[in-house]
């Protein structure tokens, strides 16, 4: 703005400095001619983030890809170990061979693989592992329960009035369920510790039909082999993932 004649040779009549609400600046206005002066705040300098170079962007992209591959590889390794130990324990529990072969097949689906990887292994640098309250993982866990009848949650009937009814599990699914507990415990902790896990409160927390509970406990206690003469890794067959 061109100063008015009244300001020439007389000097400006400035107002008080005012802080800008949107920028780290202060400004004042001449009350005669309307000229505005702006002053950057020394205490709050404007920080302009430099734009990353092409090489930096490529490195970041490569790090992201490597982290995703490592997370997926770790989870794939766990699933393979889990299925191997479930098969081994399932033979002892006399579960059907076919059920042991297709055990937890839904973990390979798109609905479960990604949420499980992010929940247990992360997958992107700087992104925290998804906690149990994540809807993403909850939907995957619910999908897993409904696609795999060896989970006791698949035999809970929620009626229209809101009440729940516990159904009896077929024996071959109950045998696979016990093998699942045994295999998961061995894959996660490195020990066959299903008995201690079941007695530690996990058994009481399950909603099992009385006949199913009786059958499951008959599989656990009478067939508990002696650990005498066995190494720590060979001690026989907590929780299912």
ZAZA-745584 format. One record per residue: residue in three letters; chain; x, y, z negated of N, C-alpha, C in turn. Coordinates in pm, 1 decimal. Example, Ala and Ser with C-alpha at 12.3 -4.5 7.8 and 13.67 -1.06 7.14 Angstrom:
BEGIN
ALA;A;1319.0;-569.0;-780.0;1230.0;-450.0;-780.0;1320.0;-330.0;-780.0
SER;A;1285.0;-225.0;-708.0;1367.0;-106.0;-714.0;1290.0;3.0;-787.0
//
This chain:
BEGIN
UNK;A;85.2;-119.1;0.0;0.0;0.0;0.0;89.2;124.8;0.0
UNK;A;54.1;222.1;85.1;130.7;346.1;91.5;90.2;434.6;-25.6
UNK;A;187.4;485.0;-104.0;151.9;567.5;-219.7;74.6;692.3;-179.1
UNK;A;-19.1;733.0;-258.0;-91.3;856.7;-234.6;-0.6;977.1;-263.4
UNK;A;-44.7;1091.8;-216.7;34.6;1214.0;-231.2;56.9;1249.7;-378.3
UNK;A;-38.2;1212.1;-462.6;-29.3;1249.9;-602.3;85.4;1180.6;-674.6
UNK;A;137.8;1070.5;-617.0;246.3;997.3;-681.9;383.5;1040.6;-633.3
UNK;A;389.7;1113.1;-518.8;519.2;1150.9;-464.5;582.4;1257.6;-552.5
UNK;A;704.4;1228.4;-602.2;777.3;1322.9;-684.1;731.2;1330.0;-826.7
UNK;A;617.5;1270.6;-854.8;565.9;1275.3;-990.5;591.6;1147.2;-1067.8
UNK;A;612.5;1037.2;-994.5;630.6;907.9;-1059.4;496.7;838.1;-1081.3
UNK;A;503.6;709.8;-1090.5;382.3;630.7;-1108.5;340.5;628.8;-1254.5
UNK;A;211.5;613.7;-1273.8;155.7;598.3;-1408.0;114.6;452.0;-1421.6
UNK;A;200.2;373.8;-1484.5;179.1;228.4;-1486.4;86.9;187.1;-1601.6
UNK;A;11.9;82.0;-1573.6;-69.5;19.1;-1678.1;18.6;-80.3;-1754.9
UNK;A;-38.3;-146.2;-1856.1;37.1;-245.0;-1931.6;56.3;-371.7;-1848.2
UNK;A;161.8;-444.8;-1882.5;186.6;-571.5;-1812.1;77.1;-671.7;-1847.4
UNK;A;31.3;-743.7;-1746.8;-71.3;-845.9;-1765.9;-23.1;-979.8;-1711.7
UNK;A;-51.7;-1083.3;-1788.9;-9.4;-1218.5;-1750.4;-107.9;-1275.8;-1650.4
UNK;A;-55.7;-1331.9;-1543.4;-141.5;-1397.0;-1443.9;-192.2;-1530.4;-1499.7
UNK;A;-322.1;-1561.7;-1483.6;-375.1;-1688.3;-1536.9;-337.5;-1810.9;-1454.6
UNK;A;-293.1;-1790.1;-1332.2;-264.5;-1903.3;-1243.9;-118.2;-1917.6;-1208.3
UNK;A;-36.1;-1814.5;-1229.2;105.1;-1817.5;-1191.0;190.5;-1767.6;-1306.5
UNK;A;314.9;-1814.5;-1312.5;405.4;-1767.0;-1419.7;458.8;-1627.5;-1389.2
UNK;A;368.3;-1529.8;-1372.5;408.1;-1392.7;-1340.3;333.0;-1295.1;-1428.9
UNK;A;390.6;-1175.3;-1437.8;324.0;-1062.1;-1501.3;317.5;-949.2;-1398.8
UNK;A;211.6;-869.8;-1406.3;196.1;-761.9;-1308.6;144.7;-635.7;-1378.4
UNK;A;170.4;-520.9;-1313.9;117.9;-393.0;-1360.9;77.0;-310.2;-1239.8
UNK;A;-14.6;-217.0;-1260.3;-72.6;-138.9;-1151.5;-60.4;9.9;-1183.7
UNK;A;-23.6;87.8;-1080.8;-19.3;232.4;-1096.9;-162.9;284.8;-1103.2
UNK;A;-192.9;363.7;-1204.9;-327.8;415.8;-1221.8;-360.5;530.1;-1126.5
UNK;A;-257.0;582.1;-1058.8;-280.4;690.3;-963.4;-302.3;637.4;-822.4
UNK;A;-201.7;558.2;-775.6;-207.0;515.7;-635.8;-246.9;370.4;-616.9
UNK;A;-250.3;294.8;-723.0;-290.4;155.3;-709.3;-179.7;60.3;-669.1
UNK;A;-55.1;108.5;-667.2;55.5;20.5;-632.0;75.3;-84.3;-740.9
UNK;A;102.3;-207.1;-697.6;117.1;-318.4;-791.7;261.3;-367.8;-792.8
UNK;A;315.0;-391.2;-911.0;446.3;-452.0;-928.2;428.4;-588.1;-995.4
UNK;A;504.9;-685.2;-949.8;495.5;-821.0;-1005.4;633.3;-862.5;-1057.0
UNK;A;633.7;-926.2;-1174.1;757.9;-968.5;-1237.3;744.8;-1115.1;-1276.2
UNK;A;840.3;-1194.0;-1229.3;839.9;-1336.4;-1266.8;882.6;-1351.3;-1412.0
UNK;A;809.8;-1434.7;-1484.1;842.2;-1458.5;-1624.3;975.3;-1531.0;-1635.9
UNK;A;1064.1;-1476.9;-1718.9;1193.5;-1540.9;-1738.9;1177.0;-1670.6;-1816.4
UNK;A;1082.2;-1674.1;-1909.0;1063.4;-1792.2;-1992.2;994.2;-1906.5;-1916.4
UNK;A;920.6;-1875.6;-1814.5;848.4;-1975.9;-1738.0;880.8;-1962.5;-1590.4
UNK;A;1002.1;-2001.0;-1552.2;1039.1;-1988.0;-1411.2;961.7;-2087.0;-1325.3
UNK;A;942.2;-2050.9;-1201.9;872.8;-2138.2;-1107.6;966.8;-2250.5;-1065.5
UNK;A;924.1;-2372.9;-1090.1;1006.8;-2488.1;-1057.7;955.0;-2551.2;-928.4
UNK;A;1034.6;-2542.0;-827.8;999.0;-2599.9;-698.6;1072.9;-2732.2;-683.0
UNK;A;996.9;-2841.6;-679.2;1057.1;-2973.6;-668.5;1112.0;-2993.8;-528.2
UNK;A;1241.1;-3026.3;-518.4;1297.7;-3044.3;-383.7;1235.4;-3164.6;-313.8
UNK;A;1213.7;-3152.4;-188.5;1156.8;-3260.2;-109.1;1260.0;-3370.5;-92.7
UNK;A;1221.8;-3497.2;-122.8;1320.0;-3606.0;-109.3;1363.7;-3624.1;35.2
UNK;A;1487.6;-3661.9;48.9;1540.3;-3685.2;182.7;1487.8;-3816.8;237.2
UNK;A;1512.3;-3839.7;364.0;1467.6;-3963.0;427.8;1532.0;-4084.7;362.1
UNK;A;1660.7;-4073.8;327.6;1729.6;-4185.2;262.4;1668.9;-4214.8;124.8
UNK;A;1636.2;-4110.0;49.7;1575.5;-4130.0;-81.8;1439.2;-4197.1;-70.4
UNK;A;1361.4;-4157.1;29.7;1230.5;-4219.6;48.5;1244.3;-4366.5;86.9
UNK;A;1342.2;-4396.6;169.5;1364.0;-4535.8;209.1;1408.2;-4621.4;90.3
UNK;A;1494.8;-4564.1;4.3;1541.1;-4638.5;-113.1;1425.8;-4665.0;-208.5
UNK;A;1342.3;-4564.1;-229.6;1227.2;-4583.2;-318.0;1132.7;-4690.0;-262.8
UNK;A;1109.3;-4686.2;-133.9;1023.2;-4786.7;-72.4;1082.8;-4925.5;-86.7
UNK;A;1214.1;-4937.4;-69.8;1280.1;-5066.4;-82.8;1272.4;-5117.8;-226.1
UNK;A;1292.7;-5029.5;-324.3;1283.4;-5069.5;-464.8;1142.7;-5118.3;-496.5
UNK;A;1042.1;-5048.7;-444.3;903.0;-5089.1;-466.9;877.2;-5227.9;-410.4
UNK;A;923.1;-5252.3;-287.9;901.3;-5382.1;-224.4;971.6;-5492.9;-301.9
UNK;A;1095.5;-5467.9;-345.7;1170.7;-5568.6;-420.5;1101.8;-5601.0;-552.1
UNK;A;1052.9;-5499.1;-623.4;984.2;-5522.1;-750.1;856.6;-5602.7;-730.7
UNK;A;782.8;-5573.4;-626.1;660.3;-5649.2;-598.3;693.5;-5794.5;-566.7
UNK;A;797.8;-5816.7;-487.4;836.8;-5953.5;-452.8;883.4;-6030.4;-576.3
UNK;A;960.3;-5965.0;-663.4;1008.2;-6031.9;-784.2;891.1;-6068.6;-874.8
UNK;A;794.9;-5976.5;-891.8;678.7;-6005.1;-977.0;598.5;-6122.1;-922.0
UNK;A;576.9;-6125.3;-791.6;502.4;-6235.4;-731.9;577.9;-6367.0;-741.5
UNK;A;710.7;-6360.9;-727.2;790.8;-6482.2;-738.2;786.6;-6537.9;-880.4
UNK;A;792.0;-6451.4;-980.2;785.4;-6497.2;-1118.9;652.0;-6564.3;-1147.9
UNK;A;544.1;-6503.9;-1098.4;413.1;-6563.8;-1124.4;397.0;-6694.8;-1048.8
UNK;A;447.7;-6700.8;-925.3;441.7;-6825.6;-849.7;519.3;-6936.3;-920.9
UNK;A;633.5;-6899.9;-980.7;711.9;-6997.3;-1055.3;633.5;-7048.9;-1175.3
UNK;A;564.2;-6958.1;-1245.8;484.5;-7002.6;-1361.3;371.2;-7095.5;-1317.4
UNK;A;300.9;-7060.6;-1210.1;189.7;-7144.5;-1163.7;240.6;-7283.5;-1127.0
UNK;A;356.7;-7290.7;-1061.7;413.1;-7421.2;-1025.2;448.1;-7502.2;-1149.3
UNK;A;511.6;-7438.4;-1249.3;544.1;-7508.7;-1373.2;417.8;-7554.8;-1445.1
UNK;A;319.6;-7465.9;-1449.6;194.2;-7498.9;-1517.0;127.0;-7620.3;-1453.2
UNK;A;117.6;-7621.9;-1321.3;52.8;-7733.9;-1252.5;131.5;-7863.5;-1272.3
UNK;A;264.4;-7854.1;-1276.0;345.1;-7974.6;-1295.9;320.0;-8034.6;-1434.2
UNK;A;321.0;-7949.1;-1536.4;301.2;-8001.0;-1672.0;156.6;-8043.9;-1695.9
UNK;A;61.7;-7977.7;-1631.1;-77.8;-8022.8;-1641.4;-93.0;-8159.7;-1577.2
UNK;A;-28.2;-8181.6;-1464.7;-35.5;-8312.6;-1398.8;26.2;-8419.7;-1489.2
UNK;A;137.9;-8385.4;-1549.8;204.9;-8480.4;-1637.7;118.9;-8513.1;-1760.2
UNK;A;59.4;-8410.5;-1820.8;-26.2;-8433.0;-1936.8;-157.5;-8498.4;-1896.4
UNK;A;-207.5;-8465.0;-1775.9;-332.7;-8523.8;-1730.0;-323.5;-8673.7;-1710.8
UNK;A;-207.8;-8722.4;-1670.5;-189.4;-8867.2;-1658.5;-202.0;-8933.4;-1795.7
UNK;A;-150.1;-8867.4;-1897.4;-159.7;-8921.6;-2032.2;-304.4;-8916.9;-2083.0
UNK;A;-378.1;-8809.2;-2045.0;-517.4;-8795.7;-2087.2;-613.2;-8876.3;-1999.5
UNK;A;-559.3;-8941.8;-1895.2;-638.7;-9021.6;-1802.5;-743.7;-8938.2;-1730.0
UNK;A;-704.0;-8817.6;-1693.3;-791.4;-8732.6;-1613.1;-785.3;-8778.2;-1467.4
UNK;A;-891.2;-8755.0;-1389.0;-890.0;-8794.6;-1248.8;-774.2;-8730.9;-1171.7
UNK;A;-708.5;-8808.3;-1089.1;-592.9;-8758.5;-1012.9;-632.4;-8640.6;-925.4
UNK;A;-749.6;-8650.4;-860.5;-790.4;-8543.6;-770.2;-809.8;-8412.0;-844.6
UNK;A;-863.2;-8419.3;-966.7;-881.1;-8298.3;-1045.1;-745.6;-8237.9;-1082.4
UNK;A;-646.6;-8319.7;-1105.7;-512.9;-8269.6;-1138.8;-446.1;-8207.8;-1016.7
UNK;A;-475.2;-8261.4;-897.9;-415.1;-8207.0;-775.6;-469.5;-8067.6;-745.0
UNK;A;-600.6;-8049.1;-760.0;-662.1;-7919.6;-726.4;-675.0;-7829.4;-849.0
UNK;A;-608.7;-7864.5;-958.0;-620.6;-7787.3;-1081.5;-581.0;-7641.1;-1059.3
UNK;A;-666.5;-7550.2;-1103.5;-641.9;-7405.5;-1095.0;-613.9;-7359.3;-952.5
UNK;A;-681.6;-7419.4;-856.5;-660.0;-7378.7;-716.8;-701.0;-7233.4;-693.8
UNK;A;-795.0;-7183.1;-774.0;-844.2;-7046.4;-753.2;-738.9;-6941.6;-787.4
UNK;A;-633.4;-6980.5;-859.4;-527.5;-6883.5;-888.7;-456.9;-6837.7;-762.2
UNK;A;-469.1;-6913.8;-655.8;-406.2;-6876.5;-529.7;-494.0;-6783.0;-448.3
UNK;A;-615.3;-6754.8;-495.2;-706.9;-6669.7;-421.3;-671.3;-6523.1;-439.7
UNK;A;-720.8;-6442.9;-349.1;-695.5;-6298.7;-355.0;-760.8;-6235.5;-476.9
UNK;A;-873.5;-6291.7;-520.9;-946.4;-6235.3;-634.8;-868.6;-6248.5;-765.4
UNK;A;-778.0;-6345.3;-774.5;-706.6;-6369.9;-899.0;-557.6;-6340.1;-890.8
UNK;A;-496.6;-6364.1;-777.4;-350.3;-6355.2;-770.5;-299.8;-6215.3;-807.6
UNK;A;-350.9;-6112.7;-740.8;-302.6;-5977.8;-766.6;-324.4;-5932.4;-910.3
UNK;A;-447.5;-5943.1;-964.6;-468.1;-5902.1;-1104.4;-383.1;-5980.1;-1203.5
UNK;A;-361.8;-6109.2;-1179.5;-278.9;-6188.4;-1270.5;-133.0;-6142.3;-1264.8
UNK;A;-84.0;-6112.6;-1144.4;54.3;-6065.5;-1131.4;72.6;-5933.2;-1204.2
UNK;A;-20.7;-5841.2;-1185.2;-9.1;-5710.4;-1250.7;-25.4;-5722.4;-1401.6
UNK;A;-109.4;-5815.0;-1447.5;-134.3;-5830.0;-1591.3;-11.8;-5886.5;-1663.3
UNK;A;50.8;-5989.4;-1608.1;156.0;-6060.3;-1679.4;297.1;-6020.0;-1638.0
UNK;A;314.3;-5964.8;-1517.8;450.1;-5935.3;-1471.9;466.0;-5794.5;-1416.9
UNK;A;361.8;-5715.0;-1414.7;373.5;-5584.2;-1351.8;389.1;-5604.5;-1202.0
UNK;A;442.1;-5507.3;-1133.5;457.7;-5524.7;-990.2;509.5;-5399.6;-923.3
UNK;A;502.3;-5287.0;-996.2;550.3;-5161.5;-940.1;632.0;-5087.9;-1045.5
UNK;A;746.9;-5031.7;-1008.8;829.4;-4962.7;-1108.4;758.1;-4841.2;-1164.7
UNK;A;763.9;-4827.6;-1296.6;701.9;-4713.2;-1360.8;555.2;-4730.8;-1391.2
UNK;A;494.7;-4837.8;-1343.3;352.6;-4862.6;-1368.7;341.7;-4962.5;-1483.1
UNK;A;274.7;-4926.8;-1593.0;266.5;-5018.2;-1707.3;186.5;-5142.7;-1674.7
UNK;A;216.9;-5250.9;-1745.7;144.5;-5375.0;-1727.1;-0.5;-5355.0;-1768.9
UNK;A;-91.5;-5405.1;-1687.7;-233.0;-5390.2;-1717.0;-266.7;-5463.0;-1845.6
UNK;A;-341.9;-5398.2;-1934.5;-376.4;-5462.1;-2060.8;-503.6;-5544.3;-2045.6
UNK;A;-542.9;-5609.5;-2156.8;-656.9;-5699.7;-2154.1;-788.1;-5627.8;-2126.9
UNK;A;-794.1;-5497.0;-2151.1;-917.2;-5423.2;-2133.6;-939.0;-5377.7;-1989.5
UNK;A;-849.1;-5411.9;-1900.5;-862.7;-5370.4;-1762.4;-975.7;-5448.2;-1695.1
UNK;A;-1066.0;-5375.3;-1628.3;-1174.5;-5441.7;-1555.6;-1120.1;-5527.3;-1442.5
UNK;A;-1006.5;-5486.3;-1387.8;-945.3;-5562.9;-1279.7;-912.0;-5704.1;-1325.5
UNK;A;-846.2;-5716.0;-1441.8;-810.1;-5847.9;-1492.6;-931.8;-5921.7;-1547.1
UNK;A;-1025.6;-5850.7;-1607.0;-1146.1;-5916.1;-1659.0;-1224.8;-5984.5;-1547.7
UNK;A;-1238.3;-5915.7;-1434.5;-1309.6;-5977.2;-1321.8;-1235.9;-6099.9;-1270.8
UNK;A;-1101.3;-6092.8;-1266.2;-1023.5;-6208.4;-1221.8;-1037.7;-6325.6;-1318.3
UNK;A;-1037.2;-6296.9;-1448.6;-1051.3;-6401.6;-1549.2;-1190.4;-6464.1;-1542.9
UNK;A;-1293.2;-6382.0;-1522.3;-1429.2;-6433.8;-1508.5;-1441.0;-6519.1;-1381.8
UNK;A;-1379.8;-6474.7;-1274.1;-1378.7;-6552.8;-1149.9;-1311.5;-6686.9;-1171.9
UNK;A;-1203.1;-6687.8;-1247.9;-1130.6;-6812.5;-1275.1;-1215.9;-6908.7;-1357.0
UNK;A;-1285.3;-6857.2;-1456.1;-1369.5;-6943.3;-1539.8;-1482.9;-7006.9;-1458.9
UNK;A;-1542.6;-6930.1;-1368.9;-1657.3;-6981.3;-1293.8;-1615.9;-7074.0;-1179.8
UNK;A;-1491.2;-7064.4;-1135.9;-1445.9;-7151.0;-1025.7;-1379.5;-7278.9;-1076.3
UNK;A;-1356.1;-7287.1;-1206.9;-1284.9;-7402.6;-1261.4;-1364.0;-7460.5;-1378.4
UNK;A;-1438.8;-7568.6;-1355.6;-1526.6;-7622.2;-1460.8;-1453.1;-7690.9;-1575.1
UNK;A;-1319.5;-7695.1;-1572.8;-1249.9;-7751.3;-1687.9;-1235.5;-7648.5;-1800.7
UNK;A;-1283.6;-7525.3;-1780.0;-1285.9;-7424.7;-1885.3;-1418.7;-7433.1;-1960.3
UNK;A;-1411.6;-7430.4;-2092.0;-1534.4;-7443.0;-2170.4;-1628.7;-7325.2;-2148.0
UNK;A;-1574.2;-7208.8;-2105.5;-1660.4;-7093.0;-2080.7;-1756.8;-7117.8;-1964.6
UNK;A;-1721.5;-7212.3;-1874.4;-1808.5;-7240.8;-1760.8;-1933.2;-7317.6;-1801.6
UNK;A;-1938.4;-7366.2;-1925.3;-2050.8;-7446.9;-1972.0;-2132.0;-7373.0;-2078.2
UNK;A;-2123.3;-7239.3;-2074.7;-2205.0;-7154.8;-2161.1;-2316.4;-7095.2;-2075.5
UNK;A;-2439.2;-7126.3;-2109.5;-2555.0;-7077.1;-2035.0;-2614.4;-6957.7;-2108.5
UNK;A;-2612.7;-6843.3;-2044.0;-2677.0;-6724.4;-2101.7;-2818.2;-6714.0;-2045.2
UNK;A;-2914.5;-6727.5;-2132.0;-3053.7;-6728.1;-2090.8;-3106.5;-6586.6;-2071.8
UNK;A;-3228.2;-6576.8;-2014.6;-3284.8;-6445.9;-1983.0;-3311.2;-6362.2;-2107.4
UNK;A;-3336.9;-6426.1;-2220.7;-3363.7;-6350.8;-2343.2;-3235.9;-6310.0;-2416.1
UNK;A;-3118.9;-6338.3;-2355.7;-2992.0;-6298.1;-2414.8;-2925.5;-6403.3;-2500.1
UNK;A;-2996.1;-6510.7;-2532.2;-2937.5;-6616.0;-2613.1;-2846.2;-6704.6;-2528.3
UNK;A;-2752.0;-6770.4;-2595.8;-2656.7;-6857.3;-2527.1;-2682.4;-7002.0;-2567.3
UNK;A;-2669.0;-7089.4;-2470.4;-2685.5;-7232.1;-2493.8;-2559.7;-7303.7;-2446.8
UNK;A;-2503.4;-7387.2;-2533.4;-2379.9;-7459.1;-2501.5;-2416.6;-7594.0;-2440.4
UNK;A;-2364.2;-7619.5;-2322.5;-2391.2;-7744.1;-2252.0;-2278.2;-7844.3;-2276.1
UNK;A;-2309.4;-7969.7;-2262.3;-2209.5;-8075.1;-2280.1;-2124.9;-8087.5;-2153.8
UNK;A;-1995.0;-8091.0;-2171.2;-1903.4;-8105.7;-2058.2;-1891.5;-8252.8;-2019.9
UNK;A;-1889.1;-8283.7;-1890.1;-1857.5;-8420.8;-1848.2;-1718.1;-8460.9;-1896.6
UNK;A;-1699.1;-8588.5;-1918.6;-1573.9;-8635.3;-1977.9;-1452.8;-8603.5;-1891.6
UNK;A;-1467.1;-8614.5;-1758.5;-1348.6;-8591.3;-1674.8;-1305.1;-8444.4;-1679.3
UNK;A;-1400.6;-8351.6;-1696.5;-1362.7;-8211.0;-1712.2;-1301.5;-8186.9;-1850.3
UNK;A;-1352.3;-8254.4;-1951.5;-1295.1;-8240.2;-2085.9;-1151.7;-8291.6;-2090.4
UNK;A;-1125.3;-8400.5;-2021.9;-988.0;-8453.2;-2016.6;-895.4;-8354.0;-1945.7
UNK;A;-945.6;-8294.7;-1837.1;-865.2;-8195.6;-1765.8;-843.6;-8071.4;-1851.7
UNK;A;-943.0;-8033.8;-1932.3;-929.3;-7917.5;-2019.5;-817.6;-7939.3;-2121.3
UNK;A;-813.8;-8056.7;-2183.2;-708.2;-8085.1;-2279.8;-572.2;-8084.7;-2210.7
UNK;A;-565.5;-8141.9;-2091.2;-439.4;-8140.1;-2015.9;-398.1;-7997.9;-1981.3
UNK;A;-497.4;-7912.4;-1955.5;-468.4;-7771.8;-1925.7;-406.3;-7703.2;-2046.2
UNK;A;-461.5;-7728.1;-2164.0;-402.7;-7671.0;-2285.5;-258.3;-7716.6;-2303.7
UNK;A;-236.7;-7844.0;-2283.3;-103.5;-7900.3;-2302.8;-4.0;-7843.6;-2202.4
UNK;A;-44.8;-7839.0;-2075.4;44.8;-7789.1;-1971.1;74.6;-7641.2;-1984.4
UNK;A;-26.9;-7561.7;-2023.7;-4.7;-7418.0;-2041.1;91.5;-7391.7;-2156.1
UNK;A;73.0;-7464.7;-2266.0;163.0;-7447.2;-2379.5;306.5;-7482.6;-2344.9
UNK;A;324.0;-7589.9;-2269.9;460.1;-7631.8;-2231.3;523.2;-7531.9;-2135.1
UNK;A;443.7;-7477.2;-2041.8;497.6;-7382.7;-1943.6;529.4;-7247.4;-2006.4
UNK;A;451.2;-7205.6;-2108.0;469.4;-7073.3;-2167.0;573.2;-7075.7;-2278.8
UNK;A;560.1;-7171.5;-2371.2;646.5;-7173.3;-2489.7;763.2;-7270.3;-2477.7
UNK;A;756.7;-7361.8;-2380.8;861.7;-7461.5;-2368.6;844.8;-7578.9;-2463.1
UNK;A;731.4;-7587.5;-2531.9;708.1;-7697.1;-2626.7;570.5;-7757.4;-2604.5
UNK;A;558.6;-7885.4;-2637.9;427.8;-7950.0;-2642.3;370.2;-7923.0;-2782.0
UNK;A;283.3;-7824.7;-2793.2;236.0;-7783.3;-2925.7;84.9;-7765.9;-2928.0
UNK;A;12.5;-7849.4;-2854.3;-131.9;-7831.4;-2845.2;-201.7;-7860.3;-2977.3
UNK;A;-146.9;-7952.6;-3056.5;-211.9;-7988.0;-3182.4;-206.3;-7871.1;-3280.2
UNK;A;-88.7;-7809.9;-3295.3;-74.2;-7695.9;-3383.5;-159.2;-7578.0;-3335.0
UNK;A;-164.2;-7559.6;-3202.6;-242.9;-7449.5;-3145.7;-391.8;-7469.5;-3171.9
UNK;A;-439.6;-7591.9;-3155.2;-581.6;-7620.5;-3175.4;-620.5;-7603.5;-3322.4
UNK;A;-536.9;-7650.2;-3411.1;-566.1;-7639.6;-3554.0;-543.9;-7499.0;-3607.2
UNK;A;-469.1;-7415.9;-3533.0;-439.2;-7280.6;-3579.7;-552.5;-7181.5;-3562.8
UNK;A;-667.6;-7227.4;-3518.8;-783.6;-7138.6;-3504.5;-842.3;-7136.3;-3365.5
UNK;A;-767.6;-7185.1;-3265.5;-819.0;-7184.0;-3128.7;-939.5;-7276.6;-3114.3
UNK;A;-935.1;-7390.7;-3181.7;-1046.1;-7484.7;-3171.7;-1174.2;-7429.5;-3229.5
UNK;A;-1165.2;-7360.0;-3342.9;-1284.3;-7304.0;-3405.8;-1343.7;-7190.7;-3323.2
UNK;A;-1261.5;-7119.5;-3247.8;-1310.1;-7006.2;-3168.8;-1386.4;-7050.5;-3044.4
UNK;A;-1371.7;-7175.1;-3003.0;-1437.8;-7224.4;-2882.2;-1582.6;-7262.3;-2911.0
UNK;A;-1668.9;-7233.1;-2814.4;-1808.5;-7274.9;-2822.5;-1823.2;-7405.0;-2745.3
UNK;A;-1810.0;-7515.2;-2816.0;-1816.6;-7647.3;-2754.7;-1940.3;-7720.6;-2803.7
UNK;A;-1998.0;-7799.2;-2714.0;-2108.4;-7887.0;-2752.4;-2056.3;-7987.2;-2855.8
UNK;A;-2137.0;-8021.8;-2955.8;-2088.0;-8115.5;-3059.0;-2030.1;-8244.5;-3002.2
UNK;A;-2092.6;-8300.2;-2900.2;-2039.7;-8422.3;-2840.4;-1908.8;-8395.8;-2767.6
UNK;A;-1901.3;-8279.1;-2701.9;-1776.3;-8243.7;-2633.2;-1663.7;-8222.6;-2732.7
UNK;A;-1691.7;-8153.6;-2842.3;-1589.2;-8131.2;-2943.7;-1540.2;-8264.0;-3003.0
UNK;A;-1632.8;-8354.0;-3028.3;-1596.3;-8483.4;-3085.1;-1508.1;-8560.9;-2987.2
UNK;A;-1541.7;-8554.9;-2858.6;-1462.7;-8626.0;-2758.8;-1324.2;-8563.7;-2743.2
UNK;A;-1319.3;-8429.4;-2743.1;-1190.8;-8361.0;-2728.0;-1097.9;-8394.5;-2844.8
UNK;A;-1151.6;-8391.6;-2965.1;-1068.9;-8422.2;-3081.8;-1030.0;-8568.9;-3085.7
UNK;A;-1112.4;-8655.5;-3025.9;-1072.5;-8795.8;-3017.4;-956.6;-8813.4;-2919.5
UNK;A;-946.9;-8723.1;-2821.4;-832.3;-8726.7;-2729.7;-706.5;-8675.0;-2797.6
UNK;A;-722.3;-8576.0;-2882.8;-606.6;-8513.2;-2945.5;-548.6;-8597.6;-3058.1
UNK;A;-628.4;-8634.9;-3155.8;-572.0;-8696.1;-3275.4;-533.2;-8843.0;-3260.0
UNK;A;-618.9;-8932.2;-3214.0;-576.7;-9072.6;-3209.1;-463.4;-9097.6;-3111.7
UNK;A;-459.6;-9020.2;-3003.9;-359.2;-9045.8;-2901.5;-234.6;-8962.4;-2921.6
UNK;A;-224.9;-8896.8;-3037.3;-104.0;-8819.3;-3063.1;13.2;-8914.7;-3081.6
UNK;A;107.7;-8917.7;-2987.4;219.4;-9011.5;-2997.2;320.0;-8968.2;-3102.0
UNK;A;396.2;-9062.5;-3146.7;499.4;-9033.5;-3244.4;614.6;-8960.6;-3178.8
UNK;A;669.9;-8862.6;-3249.8;783.2;-8786.9;-3197.5;916.3;-8848.3;-3239.1
UNK;A;910.7;-8959.1;-3305.7;1034.3;-9021.1;-3350.7;1117.9;-9066.7;-3231.8
UNK;A;1244.3;-9035.1;-3235.2;1335.5;-9077.7;-3129.8;1328.2;-8993.5;-3004.8
UNK;A;1253.5;-8882.2;-3006.5;1242.5;-8798.5;-2887.5;1319.1;-8668.3;-2907.6
UNK;A;1365.2;-8612.5;-2794.8;1429.8;-8482.0;-2800.8;1323.1;-8375.0;-2816.0
UNK;A;1366.3;-8251.1;-2840.1;1271.2;-8142.5;-2861.5;1186.6;-8118.7;-2738.1
UNK;A;1247.2;-8130.0;-2619.1;1173.0;-8106.3;-2495.7;1080.8;-8221.1;-2461.2
UNK;A;1105.3;-8338.9;-2514.3;1025.3;-8455.5;-2480.2;910.3;-8477.6;-2577.7
UNK;A;908.4;-8399.5;-2686.5;800.6;-8418.3;-2782.9;667.4;-8385.7;-2718.3
UNK;A;570.3;-8471.8;-2751.5;448.4;-8471.0;-2673.5;357.7;-8352.7;-2699.1
UNK;A;277.3;-8376.0;-2580.2;170.0;-8288.4;-2584.0;80.0;-8349.4;-2684.4
UNK;A;-101.9;-7256.5;-2594.9;-141.6;-7338.4;-2610.7;-232.3;-7277.6;-2520.7
UNK;A;-237.5;-7215.8;-2523.9;-361.2;-7171.6;-2469.3;-355.0;-7163.5;-2318.4
UNK;A;-470.3;-7176.2;-2259.3;-480.6;-7174.5;-2114.1;-479.7;-7033.0;-2063.2
UNK;A;-412.0;-7017.0;-1947.3;-409.4;-6883.2;-1887.3;-506.4;-6875.2;-1773.6
//
